[in-house]
Amino acid sequence: MKQTRFLLVGLLVITSITTKANVSLPAVFADHMVLQQQSDVKIWGWGKPLEEVKLKAGWSADTLKTVVNNQGKWSVQIQTPKAGGPYEITIQGYNLLTLKDILIGEVWLLSGQSNMEWTTRGGIIGKEEAVKEADLPNIRLFTVTPRTALNPTHDVSGEWNVCTPETMLDFSSVGYFFGKKLQKNLDVPIGMICSSWGGTPVEVWMPEEVLEADSQLITSAKSLKPVPWGPVEPGRAFNAMIAPMMPFQFAGVLWYQGEANTANPSTYTAMLQTMIKSWRAGFEKDLPFYFAQIAPWNGYGGTSGVEIREAQRKALSLAKTGMVMTSDIGDTIDIHPRNKKDVGLRFANLALNQTYGKTDLPIYGPQYSSYQVKGTKVTVLFDHADGLNVKGDALSLFEVKDQNGEWHKTKAKIRKNTVVLGSKVKEPVAVRFAWTNAATPGLFNSDNLPASCFNTDMP
């Protein structure tokens, strides 16, 4: 009799646990979200092992079914239609979840440090006008709460918001202007998830193990000294703020970071490319990745600021990357330039050109290509150099290096979309341009976009 009573109690306990187990979702799947259009999107969550989960999307007649595995996880793949909405998604397990006001469109991930994180509320040029024009229901915003973790976690903290004059105030201002132009030009809903943290180096945004696999990179990472405003340890932000979203479907990534790595600029090209590869491994192997070259600022030590800009230029050798210039729209006495609108618009032009095929939009100023030496004259060649022109003292920013390792200022002039340098240096061995932290290179093309600094002596 007692044994029978124990069995009944046990069954009641199991039944009670089962009926109370709720299917749940990561924060990125919620009301007001945007899903990437015409994609095979993965939706996942948690539940009770062996619990059947049924998912029904408003754009499809099909009901997708799966079973929670023995780790308490489930996932389904669903094909999204062309841009549109709003739709609902219902998820039925032991409980019922209904996600409302879902749009289908283009979704972008934004990340980096303070210049990406910087909000309109923080103060930008044209703030009042921007706020008045921010009633944009087809743009949706999600800001990830800054957190760290020793290992990859299951979820981020944040929520989707419809873009309004109130909600845009606390979203990335660069992201807002990017999304607004994208939405206007593509005429589809735009979703943006901003996962950024001011003052963080690139090392915290990639898996620790990928740094440990490269002795030079891990040595460089360990040289960073602790700071009070954020983590410097490898992987800490990645584990809590990026990994939990993998493999959410994005159209691409915008990245604005580098200022914190003026502490170890020599490895930044490899660091950035390694981080990009690690994100592509978790999201999508050919995910477009566009980054901003940091703006000139006179507060950096030595030449560390310009070294980061050169390292970023060289990171363009990785496929499906792009870079927007900020040298002409920055502020040499403020590491946080308040002109966020032009940065966002340049990011938008880059994405519209490279990702969406609107190739009529200009995206690059003159980019160093090569140089040729003939006697004491050096001819510097550029890509995107049509209509090469100069503003201010840009031509005085060229230097040549002699065989003894000394740099010399040189005379320069524009000739047929090239720059010709003339000096007394015999057999020049290297050329550099705008090689100071606060230099604002006034060399432009016909699209009125600036040239990047460069140094042919950098490895």
Secondary structure as UniProt FT lines:
FT   HELIX           2..20
FT   TURN            27..28
FT   TURN            31..32
FT   STRAND          34..36
FT   TURN            37..38
FT   STRAND          40..46
FT   TURN            49..50
FT   STRAND          52..57
FT   TURN            58..59
FT   STRAND          63..67
FT   TURN            70..71
FT   STRAND          73..79
FT   STRAND          84..92
FT   STRAND          96..112
FT   HELIX           114..117
FT   TURN            121..122
FT   TURN            125..126
FT   HELIX           127..132
FT   STRAND          136..143
FT   STRAND          160..163
FT   TURN            165..167
FT   HELIX           168..170
FT   HELIX           173..186
FT   STRAND          190..196
FT   TURN            198..199
FT   HELIX           202..205
FT   HELIX           208..212
FT   HELIX           215..222
FT   TURN            228..229
FT   TURN            234..235
FT   HELIX           236..237
FT   HELIX           238..242
FT   HELIX           243..245
FT   TURN            246..247
FT   STRAND          252..256
FT   HELIX           259..263
FT   HELIX           265..267
FT   HELIX           268..282
FT   TURN            285..286
FT   STRAND          289..292
FT   TURN            298..299
FT   TURN            302..303
FT   HELIX           304..314
FT   HELIX           315..317
FT   TURN            319..320
FT   STRAND          321..324
FT   TURN            327..328
FT   TURN            332..333
FT   HELIX           340..354
FT   TURN            355..356
FT   TURN            359..360
FT   STRAND          367..374
FT   TURN            375..376
FT   STRAND          377..383
FT   TURN            386..387
FT   STRAND          389..390
FT   TURN            392..393
FT   HELIX           394..397
FT   STRAND          398..401
FT   TURN            403..404
FT   STRAND          407..409
FT   STRAND          411..415
FT   TURN            416..417
FT   STRAND          418..422
FT   STRAND          430..433
FT   TURN            437..438
FT   STRAND          443..444
FT   TURN            446..447
FT   STRAND          454..455
FT   TURN            456..457
//
